[in-house]
Amino acid sequence: MLKRHPIFAYYLRKLITYVFTIWGAFTITFFLFRLLPSNPVDAWVKTLERQYAVQQSSSVANTAAYYKEQFGLNGTLGEQYVRYMYQVFVKGNLGPSFVNYPDPVQTLIMKRLPWTIGLLGTSVILSWVAGIVIGLLAGWFRETRFSGAITNIAISLSQIPAYLIALLLVLVVGYGLKWLPTRGAWDAQYSIGFTLPFILSVLQHAILPATAIVIVSVAGWILTTRSLIITLLGEDYLLYAEAKGLKPWNIMRRYALRNIMLPQATGLALTLGAVMNGQLLIELLFVYPGLGDLLNLAINVYDFNTVLGVILISIVSVMTASLLIDLALPLIDPRIRTQIQST
């Protein structure tokens, strides 16, 4: 049946790959953290002993045993794995968080997720649009000074980490000129809600971290778009359109741009999927309450449940974006559909 229906076989392979990749990546992550020489409860007990001179006693041991059971740290490694996988994928429960006990991990993540999506999602889309437009012009007018200057600037910026740009913005714009705030996501004087002062405060606090991300990200989109455009120049259909008397602007917009949108849209989808990873250094620098900051807090206290919860969301988001692209390609690109049917 699969040979008679190659498109169905293609979709089935992609779905199976999707499921097994998520399972494999999450399994590796689970054992990687469980094999560490410490865990949140033992680290907490050692902190009590070091800071408050608390001695090991039966009450401390009983308390530690209770919390190990709460966090799923009791039993053998295999028992912990089976119990945790059942809890996550069957019951949909990521367990309690050690960072903010006894709140469940999913509650903690949902509080941080909108900030990461708002900051990184907006930054990615802005950099993608700007990169497409500037890269299109740089590639189409490749022999001009504008193209050479833009290309050199983009190459230079693409080699600079975003956190260095962010640090420079903090020092110059934040502390030097004092134009914009450098810490937090909103002013403490405002309560969270859909009010104009709160929204304006959020936008004001997001300008510096978003600018740092956009400056570095747009450079990559400019370079890829320019390369794609240059490879198209000289194609027969562009020469034919020019011979028909179409204006260069219309040829660039209606023919060249459309042909580069598929790979660039694919890249955008994957980048948006990776948004769930957060920007750890950016969020730490600006004390921004996103998933990257939460992941850092969880790692510092060996909060396995929270770390695994954040990583699971990252894995699922990236793999889901990749799956949707793979499922959509045969529908929007007849060349891929023909290739699948011929195999």
Contacts in CASP RR format, 6 or more apart in sequence:
PFRMAT RR
TARGET T0000
AUTHOR 0000-0000-0000
METHOD contacts of the structure
MODEL  1
MLKRHPIFAYYLRKLITYVFTIWGAFTITFFLFRLLPSNPVDAWVKTLER
QYAVQQSSSVANTAAYYKEQFGLNGTLGEQYVRYMYQVFVKGNLGPSFVN
YPDPVQTLIMKRLPWTIGLLGTSVILSWVAGIVIGLLAGWFRETRFSGAI
TNIAISLSQIPAYLIALLLVLVVGYGLKWLPTRGAWDAQYSIGFTLPFIL
SVLQHAILPATAIVIVSVAGWILTTRSLIITLLGEDYLLYAEAKGLKPWN
IMRRYALRNIMLPQATGLALTLGAVMNGQLLIELLFVYPGLGDLLNLAIN
VYDFNTVLGVILISIVSVMTASLLIDLALPLIDPRIRTQIQST
1 8 0 8 1.000
2 8 0 8 1.000
2 9 0 8 1.000
2 12 0 8 1.000
3 9 0 8 1.000
6 340 0 8 1.000
6 341 0 8 1.000
6 343 0 8 1.000
7 330 0 8 1.000
7 337 0 8 1.000
7 340 0 8 1.000
7 341 0 8 1.000
10 330 0 8 1.000
10 340 0 8 1.000
11 327 0 8 1.000
14 323 0 8 1.000
14 326 0 8 1.000
14 327 0 8 1.000
15 323 0 8 1.000
18 319 0 8 1.000
18 320 0 8 1.000
18 322 0 8 1.000
18 323 0 8 1.000
21 319 0 8 1.000
22 315 0 8 1.000
22 316 0 8 1.000
22 319 0 8 1.000
25 315 0 8 1.000
25 319 0 8 1.000
26 308 0 8 1.000
26 311 0 8 1.000
26 312 0 8 1.000
26 315 0 8 1.000
27 81 0 8 1.000
29 308 0 8 1.000
29 311 0 8 1.000
29 312 0 8 1.000
29 315 0 8 1.000
30 81 0 8 1.000
30 84 0 8 1.000
30 85 0 8 1.000
30 308 0 8 1.000
31 77 0 8 1.000
31 81 0 8 1.000
33 304 0 8 1.000
33 307 0 8 1.000
33 308 0 8 1.000
34 77 0 8 1.000
34 80 0 8 1.000
34 81 0 8 1.000
34 304 0 8 1.000
35 77 0 8 1.000
36 302 0 8 1.000
38 46 0 8 1.000
38 302 0 8 1.000
39 68 0 8 1.000
39 71 0 8 1.000
39 73 0 8 1.000
39 302 0 8 1.000
39 304 0 8 1.000
40 67 0 8 1.000
40 71 0 8 1.000
40 73 0 8 1.000
40 98 0 8 1.000
40 301 0 8 1.000
40 302 0 8 1.000
40 303 0 8 1.000
40 304 0 8 1.000
41 64 0 8 1.000
41 67 0 8 1.000
41 68 0 8 1.000
41 71 0 8 1.000
41 73 0 8 1.000
42 64 0 8 1.000
43 301 0 8 1.000
43 302 0 8 1.000
44 67 0 8 1.000
44 98 0 8 1.000
44 301 0 8 1.000
45 54 0 8 1.000
45 56 0 8 1.000
45 60 0 8 1.000
45 64 0 8 1.000
48 54 0 8 1.000
48 60 0 8 1.000
49 55 0 8 1.000
49 56 0 8 1.000
54 60 0 8 1.000
65 74 0 8 1.000
68 74 0 8 1.000
70 96 0 8 1.000
70 102 0 8 1.000
71 95 0 8 1.000
71 96 0 8 1.000
71 98 0 8 1.000
71 304 0 8 1.000
71 305 0 8 1.000
72 80 0 8 1.000
72 83 0 8 1.000
72 84 0 8 1.000
73 80 0 8 1.000
73 304 0 8 1.000
74 80 0 8 1.000
84 308 0 8 1.000
87 93 0 8 1.000
87 94 0 8 1.000
87 95 0 8 1.000
88 94 0 8 1.000
88 312 0 8 1.000
92 106 0 8 1.000
93 104 0 8 1.000
93 106 0 8 1.000
94 104 0 8 1.000
94 105 0 8 1.000
94 106 0 8 1.000
94 109 0 8 1.000
94 305 0 8 1.000
94 306 0 8 1.000
94 308 0 8 1.000
94 309 0 8 1.000
94 312 0 8 1.000
95 104 0 8 1.000
95 105 0 8 1.000
95 106 0 8 1.000
95 305 0 8 1.000
96 102 0 8 1.000
96 103 0 8 1.000
96 104 0 8 1.000
96 105 0 8 1.000
96 305 0 8 1.000
97 103 0 8 1.000
97 104 0 8 1.000
97 105 0 8 1.000
97 107 0 8 1.000
97 108 0 8 1.000
97 298 0 8 1.000
97 303 0 8 1.000
97 305 0 8 1.000
97 306 0 8 1.000
98 298 0 8 1.000
98 301 0 8 1.000
98 302 0 8 1.000
98 303 0 8 1.000
98 304 0 8 1.000
98 305 0 8 1.000
98 306 0 8 1.000
99 108 0 8 1.000
99 294 0 8 1.000
99 297 0 8 1.000
99 298 0 8 1.000
99 301 0 8 1.000
99 303 0 8 1.000
99 306 0 8 1.000
100 108 0 8 1.000
105 305 0 8 1.000
105 306 0 8 1.000
105 309 0 8 1.000
108 294 0 8 1.000
108 306 0 8 1.000
109 291 0 8 1.000
109 294 0 8 1.000
109 306 0 8 1.000
109 309 0 8 1.000
109 310 0 8 1.000
109 313 0 8 1.000
111 289 0 8 1.000
112 289 0 8 1.000
112 290 0 8 1.000
112 291 0 8 1.000
112 292 0 8 1.000
112 293 0 8 1.000
112 294 0 8 1.000
113 276 0 8 1.000
113 290 0 8 1.000
113 291 0 8 1.000
113 313 0 8 1.000
115 185 0 8 1.000
115 288 0 8 1.000
115 289 0 8 1.000
115 290 0 8 1.000
116 275 0 8 1.000
116 276 0 8 1.000
116 278 0 8 1.000
116 283 0 8 1.000
116 290 0 8 1.000
116 291 0 8 1.000
116 292 0 8 1.000
117 275 0 8 1.000
117 276 0 8 1.000
118 206 0 8 1.000
119 206 0 8 1.000
119 209 0 8 1.000
119 210 0 8 1.000
119 213 0 8 1.000
119 279 0 8 1.000
119 288 0 8 1.000
119 290 0 8 1.000
120 213 0 8 1.000
120 275 0 8 1.000
120 278 0 8 1.000
120 279 0 8 1.000
121 272 0 8 1.000
121 275 0 8 1.000
122 206 0 8 1.000
122 210 0 8 1.000
123 209 0 8 1.000
123 210 0 8 1.000
123 213 0 8 1.000
123 214 0 8 1.000
123 217 0 8 1.000
124 213 0 8 1.000
124 217 0 8 1.000
124 268 0 8 1.000
124 271 0 8 1.000
124 272 0 8 1.000
124 275 0 8 1.000
125 268 0 8 1.000
125 272 0 8 1.000
126 210 0 8 1.000
126 214 0 8 1.000
126 218 0 8 1.000
127 213 0 8 1.000
127 214 0 8 1.000
127 217 0 8 1.000
127 218 0 8 1.000
127 221 0 8 1.000
128 217 0 8 1.000
128 221 0 8 1.000
128 264 0 8 1.000
128 268 0 8 1.000
128 271 0 8 1.000
130 214 0 8 1.000
130 218 0 8 1.000
130 221 0 8 1.000
131 218 0 8 1.000
131 220 0 8 1.000
131 221 0 8 1.000
131 222 0 8 1.000
131 225 0 8 1.000
132 221 0 8 1.000
132 225 0 8 1.000
132 257 0 8 1.000
132 260 0 8 1.000
132 264 0 8 1.000
134 150 0 8 1.000
134 218 0 8 1.000
134 222 0 8 1.000
134 225 0 8 1.000
135 150 0 8 1.000
135 221 0 8 1.000
135 222 0 8 1.000
135 223 0 8 1.000
135 225 0 8 1.000
135 226 0 8 1.000
135 229 0 8 1.000
136 225 0 8 1.000
136 226 0 8 1.000
136 229 0 8 1.000
136 252 0 8 1.000
136 256 0 8 1.000
136 257 0 8 1.000
136 260 0 8 1.000
137 146 0 8 1.000
137 147 0 8 1.000
137 150 0 8 1.000
138 146 0 8 1.000
138 147 0 8 1.000
138 148 0 8 1.000
138 150 0 8 1.000
138 151 0 8 1.000
138 222 0 8 1.000
138 225 0 8 1.000
138 226 0 8 1.000
138 229 0 8 1.000
139 147 0 8 1.000
139 225 0 8 1.000
139 226 0 8 1.000
139 229 0 8 1.000
139 230 0 8 1.000
139 233 0 8 1.000
140 229 0 8 1.000
140 233 0 8 1.000
140 248 0 8 1.000
140 252 0 8 1.000
140 256 0 8 1.000
141 147 0 8 1.000
142 226 0 8 1.000
142 229 0 8 1.000
142 230 0 8 1.000
142 233 0 8 1.000
147 226 0 8 1.000
150 222 0 8 1.000
150 226 0 8 1.000
151 222 0 8 1.000
151 223 0 8 1.000
151 226 0 8 1.000
153 219 0 8 1.000
154 218 0 8 1.000
154 219 0 8 1.000
154 220 0 8 1.000
154 222 0 8 1.000
154 223 0 8 1.000
154 226 0 8 1.000
155 219 0 8 1.000
155 223 0 8 1.000
156 219 0 8 1.000
157 215 0 8 1.000
157 216 0 8 1.000
157 218 0 8 1.000
157 219 0 8 1.000
158 216 0 8 1.000
158 219 0 8 1.000
158 220 0 8 1.000
158 223 0 8 1.000
160 216 0 8 1.000
161 216 0 8 1.000
161 281 0 8 1.000
162 212 0 8 1.000
162 213 0 8 1.000
162 215 0 8 1.000
162 216 0 8 1.000
162 217 0 8 1.000
162 279 0 8 1.000
162 281 0 8 1.000
162 282 0 8 1.000
163 212 0 8 1.000
163 281 0 8 1.000
163 282 0 8 1.000
163 285 0 8 1.000
165 211 0 8 1.000
165 212 0 8 1.000
165 215 0 8 1.000
165 216 0 8 1.000
166 208 0 8 1.000
166 209 0 8 1.000
166 212 0 8 1.000
166 281 0 8 1.000
166 282 0 8 1.000
166 285 0 8 1.000
166 286 0 8 1.000
167 285 0 8 1.000
169 208 0 8 1.000
169 211 0 8 1.000
169 212 0 8 1.000
170 182 0 8 1.000
170 208 0 8 1.000
170 285 0 8 1.000
170 286 0 8 1.000
173 179 0 8 1.000
173 180 0 8 1.000
173 208 0 8 1.000
174 180 0 8 1.000
174 181 0 8 1.000
174 182 0 8 1.000
174 208 0 8 1.000
175 182 0 8 1.000
180 204 0 8 1.000
180 205 0 8 1.000
180 207 0 8 1.000
180 208 0 8 1.000
181 187 0 8 1.000
181 204 0 8 1.000
181 205 0 8 1.000
181 208 0 8 1.000
182 208 0 8 1.000
182 286 0 8 1.000
183 286 0 8 1.000
183 287 0 8 1.000
184 205 0 8 1.000
184 286 0 8 1.000
184 287 0 8 1.000
184 288 0 8 1.000
184 289 0 8 1.000
185 202 0 8 1.000
185 205 0 8 1.000
185 206 0 8 1.000
185 288 0 8 1.000
185 289 0 8 1.000
186 192 0 8 1.000
186 198 0 8 1.000
186 201 0 8 1.000
186 202 0 8 1.000
186 205 0 8 1.000
187 201 0 8 1.000
187 205 0 8 1.000
190 197 0 8 1.000
190 198 0 8 1.000
190 201 0 8 1.000
191 198 0 8 1.000
192 198 0 8 1.000
205 286 0 8 1.000
205 288 0 8 1.000
208 286 0 8 1.000
209 279 0 8 1.000
209 282 0 8 1.000
209 283 0 8 1.000
209 285 0 8 1.000
209 286 0 8 1.000
209 288 0 8 1.000
212 282 0 8 1.000
213 279 0 8 1.000
213 282 0 8 1.000
217 271 0 8 1.000
221 264 0 8 1.000
224 263 0 8 1.000
224 264 0 8 1.000
225 260 0 8 1.000
225 264 0 8 1.000
228 259 0 8 1.000
228 260 0 8 1.000
228 263 0 8 1.000
228 264 0 8 1.000
229 256 0 8 1.000
229 260 0 8 1.000
232 238 0 8 1.000
232 256 0 8 1.000
232 259 0 8 1.000
232 260 0 8 1.000
233 256 0 8 1.000
237 255 0 8 1.000
238 251 0 8 1.000
238 255 0 8 1.000
238 256 0 8 1.000
241 250 0 8 1.000
241 251 0 8 1.000
241 254 0 8 1.000
241 255 0 8 1.000
242 248 0 8 1.000
242 251 0 8 1.000
246 254 0 8 1.000
262 332 0 8 1.000
262 333 0 8 1.000
266 325 0 8 1.000
269 321 0 8 1.000
269 322 0 8 1.000
269 324 0 8 1.000
269 325 0 8 1.000
270 318 0 8 1.000
270 321 0 8 1.000
270 322 0 8 1.000
270 325 0 8 1.000
272 321 0 8 1.000
273 317 0 8 1.000
273 318 0 8 1.000
273 320 0 8 1.000
273 321 0 8 1.000
274 314 0 8 1.000
274 317 0 8 1.000
274 318 0 8 1.000
274 321 0 8 1.000
275 317 0 8 1.000
276 291 0 8 1.000
276 313 0 8 1.000
276 314 0 8 1.000
276 317 0 8 1.000
276 318 0 8 1.000
277 291 0 8 1.000
277 292 0 8 1.000
277 314 0 8 1.000
277 318 0 8 1.000
278 290 0 8 1.000
278 291 0 8 1.000
278 292 0 8 1.000
278 295 0 8 1.000
278 314 0 8 1.000
279 292 0 8 1.000
280 292 0 8 1.000
280 293 0 8 1.000
280 295 0 8 1.000
280 296 0 8 1.000
282 288 0 8 1.000
283 289 0 8 1.000
283 290 0 8 1.000
283 292 0 8 1.000
283 293 0 8 1.000
283 296 0 8 1.000
284 292 0 8 1.000
284 293 0 8 1.000
284 296 0 8 1.000
287 293 0 8 1.000
291 310 0 8 1.000
291 313 0 8 1.000
292 310 0 8 1.000
294 306 0 8 1.000
294 310 0 8 1.000
295 306 0 8 1.000
295 307 0 8 1.000
295 310 0 8 1.000
295 311 0 8 1.000
297 303 0 8 1.000
297 306 0 8 1.000
298 306 0 8 1.000
298 307 0 8 1.000
298 310 0 8 1.000
299 307 0 8 1.000
329 336 0 8 1.000
330 336 0 8 1.000
330 337 0 8 1.000
330 340 0 8 1.000
331 337 0 8 1.000
END
